[in-house]
Amino acid sequence: MSHTGNSIERVMLYDGVCGLCNGAVQFVIRHDRAKTLRFSALQSPYGQNTIARHDTLKNVDSVVLVEREGGKERVFIRSTAALKIADYMGGFWKLALAAYIIPRPIRDFFYDLVAKYRYRFFGKHDACLLPPPDVRARFIE
């Protein structure tokens, strides 16, 4: 089943002060052909409300994909969130889905390793970055 249809609402939650996370958001914006994915910082009221609704998000501080369809909300974290975003983007990016053959604990180990050092290598901002005007409507405060 293709995940690029409009029947599923998707929101990418990200660490709004993380340089790597902000770069990932900019990357997705540049390559998102459907332009239906929305964005919100984990630190925002929307992000905090989503975390409060899902026990699995209590200690998550990096990318989360939220999918809503027919009143049902599901969340994906760590490497699975990244792969679901690649699936959504379609085209060439679907090649990343080959990583599903790697057991999730191994994928998440490497995801967590990058996440652990992301501030050191990619920097940390004092505040969430303001999105460019042409995509601002896709951001949830």
N, C-alpha and C positions, 0 to 999 in steps of 0.2 A: 504494500500500500504506500502510495506516495504521501509524504508529509508536507507537501508544498501547497496543498489546497487551503482555502480560507475557512474550512469548517473547524479547524483547530486553532485556538488562540494561543500564541506562544509569547512568553516573556523571558528574556535572558536577564537574570539577576547577576550582578558583578560587584566586586569590591571597588567602590567609587574612588578610593584614594590610591589604588594600586596602579602603577604605570603599566604593567603587563596586562592587567584586566582592561584598562582603558584602551590599550593598543588592540586587544582582542575585539572590543566593541567596534572600534574604527575599522578593523579588518572585515568584520561581518557586515558592517554598513556598506563598505565598498564592494563586496562580493554578493550581496543579497539581491538576487534577481527578482524575487517575489515581493520584497519590501513590505512584508507583513509582520516580521519579527519585531517585537517591542522590547524596550530596555528599561531597567530600573536598578539603581544602586541598592545594595544590601542595606545600606545605612538609611535609606529613604523610608518614609512611612509605609509605602507599598511593600518594600522589601521586609521591613520589620513585621508587618501584619502577616505576610506569607510565612515567615519563619515561625511566628507564633502558632500558625495553623498546622505545622508539620514538625513532629518530634525529630525526624531525621535531619532537619536543618539547624538544630539548636547550636551545634558547634561548627557549622560550615561558614567559611569566610572567603570562599572563592566562587567561581561560576556555578550557577544553578539554572536549569531550564525548567520553567513552569509551563505545563500544557493544560489547557482547559477545553473540554469538549462535552457538550450536552450536560452541563452542570457538574461534571466530574473534573477534579483538579488532581494532576499528578506532577510530582517533582522528580528531577533527575540531577544527580550530583557528580562531581569529579569527572573521571574519564568518560562516563556514560553521558553526562551532559554535553561534553565536547563532541562526542560522536553523534548525538542526536542533533546538534546544531549543524554538523557537517551534512547529515542526512537531509535536514531541512533545506540547506543551501543548494543541494543537488549538483548536477553536472559533475565536473572533475572532482569536486570535494567528496563525492560519494566513495571515492577510492579509499578514503580514510576508514570506511566501515570495515575494511579487511582487518582492522585492529580488534574487532569483536572476537576473532579467533584466539586472542590472548586472554587468558582468564582474568576476570575483573580485578581480583586482588593484586595481580601483577601490574595491570594497567594503572590501577589506583596508586600503587606504590610509586611509580614514576611520576604520575600526576602530582602526588603529595610532595615528592622531592623537589619538583619545580616550584610548587606553591610555597614550600618552606623558605626558599631563597629568593622569591620573586621581588621583594622589596630591595634586597641587596643588589640585585642585578638590573632591575628595571625601575627602581625608584618608588618613592611614596609621595603623594601630593598632600597638601594641607587640607584640601577640600575636593569634592567631586568636580570633575571638569564639566563646563557648560557645553552641551552638544551644539554642533553647527546649526544655524537657522533652518537649513533645508531638511533636516531630519528631526528637529526638536519635537515635533508632534508625535514621534514614535517613542518618546521617553515618558515614563510615568514617574511623577514626583513622589 
